[in-house]
Amino acid sequence: MIRRTTIPKRAGQRSHRGQALVEFALVAPIFFLVLFSIVEAGRFIFYYEMLNNATREGARYAIVHGENSFDPTGPPHDPSGADVIAKVRQSAVGMAGPALTVTPLWFATNERGNTVTVTATYTYSSLIPLVPLPSVTVEAESNLVVNN
């Protein structure tokens, strides 16, 4: 039979068995909060830039398809702005649904020299509900001059 002997502790020496676990329990929530905050900030910037690009595409569509346009693929004039709204919604990848509203605006007729303004708003909500954040409204606007 083999006997195991334990070495007696010196006076004043303590066991460090749970120290790493306690340190991890103290640091982990802060680490994960910072990590998820970085992810949410990246998502917000992505949606903001995507909305800017979508309004720019909608305004570009509106100026190219002006009143005097000779585009054979569609109607030359879109008085209701339905085609511009459809173009913005198509360009706003991942922003479908009622959270995205689009408002095209031009003066009287969509003729050469007039300014087209396309405004879009999107209600951004957090994906990770660590901290209950209110919904943030992101707004983008693009102004271009009609060429055709």
PAZAPA-4460 file (N, C-alpha, C; in steps of 0.05 Angstrom, whole numbers, plus 32768, in hexadecimal, padded with zeros to 4 digits):
% residues 148
    n_x    n_y    n_z   ca_x   ca_y   ca_z    c_x    c_y    c_z   seq   type   mol
   8011   7FE9   8000   8000   8000   8000   8012   8019   8000     1      M     A
   800A   802B   7FEE   801A   8044   7FEB   800B   8059   7FFB     2      I     A
   801A   8067   800B   800F   807D   801B   8017   8097   800F     3      R     A
   8003   80A8   800C   8009   80C2   8002   800C   80D5   801A     4      R     A
   8020   80E4   8018   8024   80F7   802E   8020   8113   8023     5      T     A
   8014   8123   8033   8010   813F   802B   8025   8150   8039     6      T     A
   802D   8163   802A   8041   8175   8035   8032   818A   8046     7      I     A
   8038   818D   805E   802A   81A1   806E   8030   81BD   8064     8      P     A
   801B   81CE   8066   801E   81EA   805E   802F   81F9   8073     9      K     A
   803E   820B   8068   804D   821C   807A   803A   8231   8086    10      R     A
   8043   823C   809A   8033   8250   80A8   802F   8269   8096    11      A     A
   8017   8272   8092   8011   8289   8082   800C   8283   8064    12      G     A
   800F   826A   805C   800B   8263   8040   7FED   825B   803B    13      Q     A
   7FE1   8266   8026   7FC5   8261   8021   7FC1   8251   8007    14      R     A
   7FAA   8245   8004   7FA3   8237   7FEB   7F98   824B   7FD7    15      S     A
   7FA0   8248   7FBD   7F98   825A   7FA8   7F86   824C   7F94    16      H     A
   7F77   8238   7F9D   7F67   8228   7F8A   7F51   8238   7F7D    17      R     A
   7F42   8248   7F8A   7F2A   8256   7F7E   7F30   8272   7F74    18      G     A
   7F49   827A   7F75   7F50   8295   7F6D   7F4A   829B   7F50    19      Q     A
   7F51   8289   7F3E   7F4C   828E   7F21   7F2E   828F   7F1B    20      A     A
   7F1F   827E   7F28   7F02   827E   7F24   7EF5   8298   7F2D    21      L     A
   7EFE   82A1   7F44   7EF3   82BB   7F4E   7EFB   82D2   7F3C    22      V     A
   7F13   82D3   7F33   7F1C   82E8   7F21   7F0D   82E7   7F07    23      E     A
   7F09   82D0   7EFC   7EF9   82CD   7EE3   7EDC   82D6   7EE7    24      F     A
   7ED1   82CF   7EFE   7EB5   82D7   7F04   7EB3   82F6   7F07    25      A     A
   7EC7   8303   7F0F   7EC7   8320   7F12   7ECC   832E   7EF7    26      L     A
   7EDD   8323   7EE6   7EE5   8330   7ECD   7ED3   8329   7EB6    27      V     A
   7EC8   8311   7EB5   7EB9   8307   7E9E   7EA1   8318   7E97    28      A     A
   7E90   8321   7EA9   7E7A   8332   7EA1   7E82   834C   7E94    29      P     A
   7E97   8358   7E9E   7EA1   8371   7E91   7EAC   836B   7E76    30      I     A
   7EBB   8356   7E73   7EC6   834E   7E59   7EB1   8349   7E44    31      F     A
   7E9C   8339   7E4C   7E87   8333   7E39   7E76   834B   7E32    32      F     A
   7E72   835D   7E45   7E63   8376   7E40   7E72   8387   7E2C    33      L     A
   7E8C   838A   7E2F   7E9C   8399   7E1C   7E9C   838B   7E00    34      V     A
   7E9E   8371   7E00   7E9E   8362   7DE7   7E84   8365   7DD8    35      L     A
   7E6D   8362   7DE6   7E53   8364   7DD9   7E4D   8381   7DD1    36      F     A
   7E58   8394   7DE0   7E54   83B0   7DD9   7E63   83B7   7DBF    37      S     A
   7E7A   83AB   7DBB   7E89   83AF   7DA2   7E79   83A3   7D8B    38      I     A
   7E6D   838C   7D8F   7E5D   837F   7D7A   7E45   8391   7D73    39      V     A
   7E37   839B   7D87   7E20   83AC   7D82   7E28   83C6   7D74    40      E     A
   7E3E   83D2   7D7C   7E47   83EA   7D6F   7E4E   83E4   7D51    41      A     A
   7E59   83CE   7D4B   7E5F   83C6   7D30   7E45   83C2   7D20    42      G     A
   7E31   83B6   7D2C   7E17   83B2   7D1F   7E0A   83CD   7D19    43      R     A
   7E0B   83DF   7D2C   7DFF   83F9   7D29   7E0C   8408   7D12    44      F     A
   7E27   8408   7D11   7E35   8416   7CFB   7E2E   8409   7CE0    45      I     A
   7E2C   83EF   7CE0   7E25   83E1   7CC7   7E09   83EA   7CBD    46      F     A
   7DF5   83EB   7CCF   7DDB   83F3   7CC7   7DDA   8410   7CBF    47      Y     A
   7DE9   8421   7CCC   7DEB   843E   7CC5   7DF6   8441   7CA9    48      Y     A
   7E0C   8434   7CA3   7E18   8436   7C89   7E07   842A   7C73    49      E     A
   7DF9   8414   7C7A   7DE7   8407   7C67   7DD0   8419   7C60    50      M     A
   7DC6   8428   7C74   7DB0   843A   7C6F   7DB9   8452   7C5E    51      L     A
   7DD1   845C   7C64   7DDC   8472   7C53   7DDF   8469   7C36    52      N     A
   7DE9   8451   7C32   7DEC   8447   7C17   7DD1   8443   7C09    53      N     A
   7DBD   8439   7C18   7DA3   8435   7C0C   7D96   844F   7C03    54      A     A
   7D98   8464   7C13   7D8D   847E   7C0B   7D9C   8489   7BF3    55      T     A
   7DB6   8485   7BF2   7DC5   848F   7BDB   7DBD   8480   7BC2    56      R     A
   7DB8   8465   7BC4   7DAF   8456   7BAD   7D93   845E   7BA4    57      E     A
   7D81   8464   7BB7   7D66   846D   7BB1   7D67   8488   7BA3    58      G     A
   7D77   849B   7BAD   7D79   84B5   7BA0   7D86   84B3   7B84    59      A     A
   7D99   84A1   7B81   7DA5   849D   7B67   7D90   8492   7B54    60      R     A
   7D80   847F   7B5D   7D6B   8474   7B4C   7D58   848A   7B43    61      Y     A
   7D51   849C   7B56   7D3E   84B1   7B50   7D49   84C5   7B3C    62      A     A
   7D63   84CC   7B3E   7D6E   84E0   7B2B   7D73   84D4   7B0F    63      I     A
   7D79   84BA   7B0E   7D7D   84AD   7AF4   7D62   84A9   7AE6    64      V     A
   7D4D   84A3   7AF5   7D33   849E   7AE9   7D21   84B7   7AEC    65      H     A
   7D2C   84CE   7AE4   7D1D   84E7   7AE5   7D07   84E9   7AD0    66      G     A
   7CFA   8500   7ACF   7CE3   8504   7ABD   7CEA   8500   7AA0    67      E     A
   7D02   8509   7A98   7D0A   8507   7A7B   7D1B   84EF   7A76    68      N     A
   7D1B   84DB   7A87   7D2C   84C4   7A83   7D22   84B3   7A6C    69      S     A
   7D34   84A7   7A5E   7D2E   8495   7A48   7D35   8479   7A4F    70      F     A
   7D31   8472   7A68   7D38   8457   7A71   7D22   8443   7A68    71      D     A
   7D29   842F   7A57   7D14   841C   7A4E   7D0C   8408   7A63    72      P     A
   7D19   8406   7A79   7D13   83F1   7A8D   7CFD   83F9   7AA0    73      T     A
   7CF4   8412   7AA0   7CDF   8419   7AB3   7CD2   8433   7AAC    74      G     A
   7CBE   843C   7ABC   7CB1   8455   7AB6   7CC4   846C   7ABA    75      P     A
   7CC2   8481   7AA9   7CD5   8497   7AAB   7CD1   84A8   7AC4    76      P     A
   7CB8   84A9   7ACE   7CB3   84BB   7AE4   7CA4   84AB   7AFA    77      H     A
   7CAC   84AF   7B12   7CA0   84A0   7B29   7C95   84B5   7B3D    78      D     A
   7C7D   84C0   7B38   7C73   84D5   7B49   7C6E   84CD   7B66    79      P     A
   7C67   84B4   7B6B   7C61   84AB   7B86   7C7B   84A4   7B95    80      S     A
   7C90   849F   7B87   7CAA   8497   7B93   7CAB   847A   7B9B    81      G     A
   7C98   846A   7B92   7C97   844D   7B99   7CB0   843E   7B8F    82      A     A
   7CB9   8445   7B77   7CD1   8438   7B6D   7CEA   843F   7B7D    83      D     A
   7CEC   8458   7B86   7D02   8461   7B96   7D02   8453   7BB1    84      V     A
   7CEA   8451   7BBD   7CE7   8443   7BD6   7CEF   8426   7BD3    85      I     A
   7CE7   8419   7BBD   7CEE   83FD   7BB8   7D0C   83FA   7BB5    86      A     A
   7D19   840D   7BA8   7D36   840C   7BA4   7D45   840F   7BBE    87      K     A
   7D3B   8421   7BD0   7D48   8424   7BEA   7D44   840B   7BFB    88      V     A
   7D2C   83FF   7BFA   7D27   83E7   7C0A   7D38   83CF   7BFF    89      R     A
   7D3C   83CF   7BE5   7D4C   83BA   7BD9   7D6A   83BD   7BE1    90      Q     A
   7D73   83D6   7BE3   7D8F   83DB   7BEA   7D95   83D9   7C07    91      S     A
   7D80   83DB   7C18   7D84   83DA   7C35   7D83   83BC   7C3E    92      A     A
   7D98   83AE   7C3A   7D9A   8392   7C40   7D98   838E   7C5E    93      V     A
   7D85   837C   7C66   7D82   8376   7C82   7D70   8389   7C91    94      G     A
   7D64   839D   7C84   7D53   83B0   7C91   7D37   83AF   7C88    95      M     A
   7D2D   8398   7C82   7D11   8396   7C79   7CFD   8399   7C90    96      A     A
   7CE5   839E   7C89   7CD0   83A0   7C9D   7CC8   83BC   7CA3    97      G     A
   7CB7   83BF   7CB8   7CAC   83D9   7CBE   7CC1   83EC   7CCC    98      P     A
   7CD8   83E1   7CD4   7CEC   83F2   7CE1   7CF9   8405   7CCD    99      A     A
   7CF6   8401   7CB3   7D02   8412   7C9F   7CEC   8422   7C91   100      L     A
   7CEF   843D   7C92   7CDC   844E   7C84   7CEC   845F   7C70   101      T     A
   7CE2   8463   7C58   7CEF   8472   7C43   7CDD   8488   7C39   102      V     A
   7CE8   84A0   7C36   7CD9   84B7   7C2C   7CE9   84C5   7C15   103      T     A
   7CE0   84C1   7BFC   7CEC   84D0   7BE6   7CDE   84EA   7BE3   104      P     A
   7CED   84FF   7BDC   7CE1   851A   7BDA   7CEE   8529   7BC3   105      L     A
   7CDE   8533   7BB1   7CE8   8544   7B9C   7CD4   855A   7B97   106      W     A
   7CDD   856F   7B89   7CCC   8587   7B85   7CBB   8584   7B6D   107      F     A
   7CA1   8588   7B6F   7C8E   8588   7B5A   7C91   8570   7B47   108      A     A
   7CA2   8571   7B34   7CA7   855B   7B22   7CC4   8552   7B25   109      T     A
   7CC9   853B   7B1C   7CE4   8530   7B1E   7CF3   8536   7B04   110      N     A
   7CF7   8550   7AFF   7D04   8558   7AE6   7D21   8561   7AEB   111      E     A
   7D2F   8564   7AD5   7D4C   856B   7AD7   7D50   8585   7AE7   112      R     A
   7D65   8583   7AF8   7D6C   859A   7B09   7D5F   859B   7B24   113      G     A
   7D4A   858B   7B29   7D3E   858B   7B43   7D4E   8578   7B56   114      N     A
   7D4B   857D   7B6F   7D58   856E   7B84   7D46   8557   7B8E   115      T     A
   7D52   8540   7B90   7D44   8529   7B9B   7D4F   8524   7BB7   116      V     A
   7D3E   8521   7BCA   7D47   851B   7BE5   7D3A   8500   7BED   117      T     A
   7D4A   84ED   7BF5   7D40   84D4   7BFF   7D49   84D1   7C1C   118      V     A
   7D35   84CE   7C2D   7D3A   84CB   7C4A   7D30   84B0   7C52   119      T     A
   7D40   84A2   7C63   7D38   8488   7C6D   7D3E   8487   7C8B   120      A     A
   7D2D   847B   7C9A   7D31   8477   7CB6   7D2E   845A   7CBD   121      T     A
   7D3E   8451   7CD0   7D3D   8435   7CD8   7D3E   8434   7CF6   122      Y     A
   7D2D   8424   7D02   7D2D   8420   7D1F   7D3F   8409   7D26   123      T     A
   7D56   8410   7D32   7D6A   83FB   7D39   7D65   83F1   7D55   124      Y     A
   7D65   83D7   7D58   7D62   83CB   7D72   7D79   83B8   7D77   125      S     A
   7D81   83B7   7D90   7D98   83A7   7D98   7D93   8389   7D94   126      S     A
   7DA7   837B   7D8B   7DA4   835E   7D87   7DA9   834F   7DA1   127      L     A
   7DBB   8359   7DB1   7DC2   834C   7DCA   7DB7   835C   7DE1   128      I     A
   7DA2   8352   7DEE   7D95   8362   7E03   7DA3   8360   7E1E   129      P     A
   7DBD   8367   7E1F   7DCA   8367   7E39   7DC1   837E   7E4A   130      L     A
   7DC1   8395   7E3E   7DB7   83AD   7E4C   7D9F   83B6   7E3C   131      V     A
   7D88   83BA   7E49   7D70   83C2   7E39   7D74   83DE   7E2E   132      P     A
   7D7B   83DF   7E14   7D7F   83F8   7E06   7D65   8400   7DF7   133      L     A
   7D5E   8419   7DF7   7D47   8421   7DE7   7D4E   841F   7DC9   134      P     A
   7D39   841D   7DB8   7D3E   841C   7D9C   7D49   8437   7D92   135      S     A
   7D5C   8436   7D80   7D69   844E   7D75   7D5F   8452   7D58   136      V     A
   7D57   846A   7D52   7D4F   8470   7D37   7D67   847B   7D27   137      T     A
   7D6D   846D   7D12   7D83   8474   7D00   7D77   8482   7CE8   138      V     A
   7D82   8499   7CE0   7D77   84A8   7CCA   7D8D   84AE   7CB6   139      E     A
   7D86   84AB   7C9C   7D99   84B2   7C87   7D8A   84C2   7C72   140      A     A
   7D99   84D4   7C65   7D8D   84E5   7C50   7DA1   84E8   7C39   141      E     A
   7D97   84E8   7C21   7DA8   84ED   7C0A   7D9A   8501   7BF7   142      S     A
   7DA9   8515   7BEF   7D9F   852A   7BDD   7DAF   8529   7BC3   143      N     A
   7DA2   8526   7BAC   7DAF   8526   7B92   7D9E   8537   7B7F   144      L     A
   7DAA   8540   7B69   7D9D   8550   7B55   7D96   853E   7B3D   145      V     A
   7D7D   8541   7B33   7D74   8531   7B1D   7D84   8538   7B04   146      V     A
   7D8E   8523   7AF6   7D9E   8526   7ADE   7D8D   8523   7AC5   147      N     A
   7D79   8513   7AC5   7D69   850E   7AAC   7D4E   851A   7AAE   148      N     A
***
